[in-house]
Amino acid sequence: MAQTARSIASDATKNEKDKSFPHIFAYPCPGLPGVRNANQRTSDQIIRFGLARFHRRQCQCCQMLRRYPGHTVQCASTTIQVDAQLLPNAWDTTRTALAGGGAPDIVTTPEPSFGYTLAKAGYFLALDDIAKQYNWDKSFVPWALALGQANGKLYSVPAEVETMLLYYNKTLFKTNGWTVPKTMADLIALAKTIKAAGIIPFAHANAEWRGANEWFVTSFLNNIAGPQKVYEALSGKRSWDDPEFQKAIDMLTQMQRDSLFMNGLDRYYTATFNETHTAFGDGKAAMDIEGTWLLGGIADFFGEKAKNQNEWDWVPVPSATGDAIYPLGIGSTWSINAKAKDPKAAAEFLNYFFSAATQAKMLLNCGVAPAPITLNPVDLKTLDPRNVAIRAALNEAAAKNGYGYTTWTFWPPKSDTYIIENIEKVWAGDMTSLQYLQGLQTLFTQEFKAGNVPPLPAR
């Protein structure tokens, strides 16, 4: 088990001579007034962490620290200096640091399965006493903290509740008289109609993030086979090569082969997100199956800001039955390094970060999806009504078993990587959907027996 986690932590160390963590020291948030230089520390209580360098994370960094001039967090009885750095490859850098023993005090991972495996290997501090001290059981929704458990203890706090949606260019739909689809059959028929009209059906690509492949695998497994069958497979009670899963992968593959994603695999593999989103906003593409993270930047591609007169809207990704299904996802996890010099200071910062006020501030100002906590409606008065509706629908789905399971949240690490990489072989015709799912079943069985499947919310 420890070897498995260590391999995760050391994947990024290949061909690197220095395995220390040289970049995690104080790095001022751009545009944040009153920031002291890293060498002007006034406290021995310093916590460090890294964030991926892209516009929402930059905004997130500034919002979480804006209250504290000089990156200094004022707490009830202590002063903590927070050193946050925006990194171009935060996860790779963190894995390198974990392998070399120089990781930051607060460790973020891009998905629960990585946090789960690293926790079992002893890299993280147990948070149960901290959760009790700050009454996290009252602030987090019931299922949330279970996702961060390993061996019966809490090690990771889930951030950024996500789901998959079908975004559509509302103006383009109105102009062409297209009806928003409810079933998967409706969606495929509409996509063919759109393509025949000379418009790109789906603004999809993976050039900048190969993991985009699993967005569509997630949507089709849940929305064709159904969340109950996915739950049974994740619980080890159903095989991944079940005919219903095969049908889902076949439908997805046929859409790729019909050139419905960016008009063909060649553009799917080479287009940037800016290109796909620009095409979507300008009306050159009609739809986009993507996660709620798009909400943070979608305004850049529609309306006056994008120099067009188009409007967007959303619906649940159509399902085989027409029922609304929202695959539940977690965008990242936050943990305290087992080797943190001041765990108490790190805990105080985590409690501040996961407070309702801070989460609402980052949602409103940065478009960063909130953690699974109860937010005060008063703090969300200025939020886009479409975003409000999405949050309400996701909460209702969680309460009424209308949710599914995202691959990056509930599949173990090796199985998740297999899903992302090998689906391309199916799309290329080098592997059948059955062979793909049989390979997944073999790998998943190994990880299931090893106890590496993240905890599942009970249905």
WOPEKA-V824989 format. One record per residue. RES is the residue in one small letter. SS is DSSP state (alpha for helix, beta for strand, coil for the rest). PHI is phi in radians with two decimals (NA if undefined). Layout:
BEGIN
res ss phi
RES SS PHI
RES SS PHI
END
This chain:
BEGIN
res ss phi
m coil NA
a alpha -1.10
q alpha -1.12
t alpha -1.07
a alpha -1.15
r alpha -1.13
s alpha -1.16
i alpha -1.11
a alpha -1.18
s alpha -1.76
d alpha -0.94
a alpha -1.47
t alpha -1.62
k coil -1.06
n coil 1.14
e coil -2.01
k coil -1.37
d coil -1.75
k coil -1.73
s coil -1.39
f coil -2.01
p coil -1.36
h coil -1.91
i coil -1.64
f coil -1.32
a coil -0.89
y coil -2.48
p coil -1.03
c coil -1.20
p coil -1.02
g coil 1.47
l coil -1.56
p coil -1.25
g coil 1.29
v coil -1.49
r coil -1.37
n coil -1.17
a coil -1.02
n coil -1.43
q coil -1.74
r coil -1.21
t coil -2.04
s coil -2.46
d coil -1.46
q coil -1.60
i beta -2.16
i beta -2.01
r beta -2.25
f beta -2.78
g beta -2.16
l beta -2.26
a beta -1.08
r coil -1.56
f coil -2.61
h alpha -1.02
r alpha -1.22
r alpha -1.24
q alpha -1.08
c alpha -1.09
q alpha -1.06
c alpha -1.01
c alpha -1.17
q alpha -1.16
m alpha -1.25
l alpha -1.92
r coil -1.04
r coil -1.17
y coil -2.12
p alpha -0.92
g alpha 1.30
h alpha 1.03
t beta -1.82
v beta -1.59
q beta -1.48
c coil -1.94
a coil -0.98
s coil -2.28
t coil -2.67
t beta -2.03
i beta -2.10
q beta -1.64
v beta -1.81
d beta -1.86
a beta -1.98
q beta -2.14
l beta -1.51
l beta -2.06
p coil -1.20
n coil -2.39
a alpha -1.04
w alpha -1.21
d alpha -1.07
t alpha -1.12
t alpha -1.17
r alpha -1.10
t alpha -1.04
a alpha -1.16
l alpha -1.08
a alpha -1.15
g alpha -1.66
g coil 1.42
g coil -2.11
a coil -1.23
p coil -1.20
d coil -1.15
i beta -1.88
v beta -1.91
t beta -1.85
t beta -2.14
p coil -1.40
e coil -2.90
p alpha -1.03
s alpha -1.10
f alpha -1.20
g alpha -1.08
y alpha -1.07
t alpha -1.18
l alpha -1.18
a alpha -1.12
k alpha -1.14
a coil -1.53
g coil 1.61
y coil -1.38
f beta -2.01
l coil -1.51
a coil -1.17
l coil -1.88
d alpha -1.04
d alpha -1.17
i alpha -1.16
a alpha -1.06
k alpha -1.21
q alpha -1.04
y coil -1.75
n coil 1.00
w alpha -1.14
d alpha -1.14
k alpha -1.64
s alpha -1.59
f beta -1.55
v coil -1.19
p coil -0.94
w coil -1.43
a coil -1.13
l alpha -1.19
a alpha -1.09
l alpha -1.18
g alpha -1.73
q beta -1.58
a beta -2.59
n coil 0.94
g coil 1.42
k beta -2.15
l beta -1.53
y coil -2.16
s coil -2.32
v beta -1.89
p beta -1.33
a beta -2.14
e beta 1.07
v beta -1.22
e beta -2.23
t coil -2.67
m beta -1.71
l beta -2.34
l beta -1.81
y beta -1.54
y beta -2.46
n beta -1.36
k alpha -1.07
t alpha -1.13
l alpha -1.12
f alpha -1.08
k alpha -1.14
t alpha -1.07
n alpha -1.68
g coil 1.23
w coil -1.48
t coil -1.63
v coil -1.14
p coil -1.30
k coil -1.95
t beta -1.88
m alpha -1.12
a alpha -1.10
d alpha -1.07
l alpha -1.10
i alpha -1.16
a alpha -1.10
l alpha -1.13
a alpha -1.03
k alpha -1.20
t alpha -1.12
i alpha -1.11
k alpha -1.10
a alpha -1.12
a coil -1.49
g coil 1.47
i coil -2.00
i beta -1.19
p beta -1.13
f beta -2.21
a coil -1.51
h coil -2.09
a coil -2.87
n coil -2.31
a coil -1.02
e coil -1.68
w coil -2.68
r coil -1.05
g coil -1.08
a alpha -1.01
n alpha -0.93
e alpha -1.34
w alpha -1.03
f alpha -1.44
v alpha -1.09
t alpha -0.97
s alpha -1.10
f alpha -1.35
l alpha -1.06
n alpha -1.27
n alpha -1.55
i alpha -1.78
a alpha -1.31
g coil 1.79
p alpha -1.04
q alpha -1.10
k alpha -1.18
v alpha -1.11
y alpha -1.06
e alpha -1.11
a alpha -1.19
l alpha -1.15
s coil -1.52
g coil 1.40
k coil -1.82
r coil -2.53
s coil -1.47
w coil -1.22
d coil -1.60
d coil -0.98
p alpha -0.96
e alpha -1.19
f alpha -1.23
q alpha -1.09
k alpha -1.06
a alpha -1.09
i alpha -1.19
d alpha -1.09
m alpha -1.15
l alpha -1.08
t alpha -1.09
q alpha -1.12
m alpha -1.13
q alpha -1.15
r alpha -1.22
d coil -1.50
s coil 1.04
l coil -1.50
f beta -1.70
m coil 0.94
n coil 1.15
g coil 2.51
l alpha -1.09
d alpha -1.07
r alpha -1.39
y alpha -1.03
y coil -1.51
t coil -2.13
a coil -1.27
t coil -1.51
f alpha -1.12
n alpha -1.09
e alpha -1.19
t alpha -1.18
h alpha -1.23
t alpha -1.14
a alpha -1.07
f alpha -1.13
g alpha -1.16
d alpha -1.37
g coil 1.56
k coil -1.43
a beta -2.25
a beta -1.72
m beta -2.45
d beta -2.67
i beta -1.53
e beta -2.66
g beta -1.46
t alpha -1.18
w alpha -1.09
l alpha -1.09
l alpha -1.05
g alpha -1.21
g coil -2.34
i alpha -1.12
a alpha -1.12
d alpha -1.24
f alpha -2.00
f coil -2.27
g alpha 1.41
e alpha -0.99
k alpha -1.06
a alpha -1.72
k coil 1.05
n coil -2.40
q coil -1.98
n coil -1.63
e coil -2.26
w beta -1.97
d beta -2.68
w beta -2.54
v beta -2.57
p beta -1.05
v coil -1.03
p coil -0.96
s beta -2.06
a coil -1.08
t coil -1.64
g coil 1.61
d coil -1.25
a coil -1.32
i coil -2.22
y beta -2.12
p beta -1.06
l beta -1.46
g beta -2.40
i beta -2.15
g beta -1.36
s beta -2.89
t beta -2.24
w beta -2.16
s beta -2.40
i beta -1.79
n beta -0.99
a coil -1.06
k coil -1.79
a coil -1.02
k coil -1.26
d coil -2.39
p alpha -1.02
k alpha -1.11
a alpha -1.15
a alpha -1.10
a alpha -1.13
e alpha -1.09
f alpha -1.18
l alpha -1.03
n alpha -1.12
y alpha -1.14
f alpha -1.06
f coil -1.63
s coil -1.30
a alpha -1.05
a alpha -1.13
t alpha -1.18
q alpha -1.12
a alpha -1.13
k alpha -1.09
m alpha -1.25
l alpha -1.16
l alpha -1.22
n alpha -1.61
c alpha -2.14
g coil 1.31
v coil -1.41
a coil -1.02
p coil -1.30
a coil -1.19
p coil -1.33
i beta -2.18
t coil -1.44
l coil -1.69
n coil -1.44
p alpha -0.94
v alpha -1.07
d alpha -1.31
l alpha -1.97
k coil -1.05
t coil -1.68
l coil -1.25
d coil -0.90
p alpha -0.97
r alpha -1.17
n alpha -1.18
v alpha -1.03
a alpha -1.11
i alpha -1.12
r alpha -1.09
a alpha -1.14
a alpha -1.15
l alpha -1.18
n alpha -1.11
e alpha -1.14
a alpha -1.09
a alpha -1.13
a alpha -1.38
k coil -2.02
n coil 1.08
g coil -1.67
y beta -1.86
g beta -2.04
y beta -2.35
t coil -1.41
t alpha -1.13
w alpha -1.33
t alpha -1.81
f alpha -1.99
w coil -1.58
p coil -1.20
p alpha -0.97
k alpha -1.19
s alpha -1.13
d alpha -1.12
t alpha -1.09
y alpha -1.03
i alpha -0.99
i alpha -1.14
e alpha -1.39
n alpha -1.50
i alpha -1.10
e alpha -1.15
k alpha -1.20
v alpha -1.18
w alpha -1.09
a alpha -1.44
g coil 1.52
d coil -1.54
m coil -2.65
t coil -1.43
s alpha -1.08
l alpha -1.14
q alpha -1.08
y alpha -1.05
l alpha -1.28
q alpha -1.14
g alpha -1.12
l alpha -1.10
q alpha -1.07
t alpha -1.05
l alpha -1.21
f alpha -1.09
t alpha -1.03
q alpha -1.10
e alpha -1.25
f alpha -1.12
k alpha -1.14
a coil -1.40
g coil 1.35
n coil -1.74
v coil -1.43
p coil -1.04
p coil -1.03
l coil -1.91
p coil -1.12
a coil -1.19
r coil -1.66
END
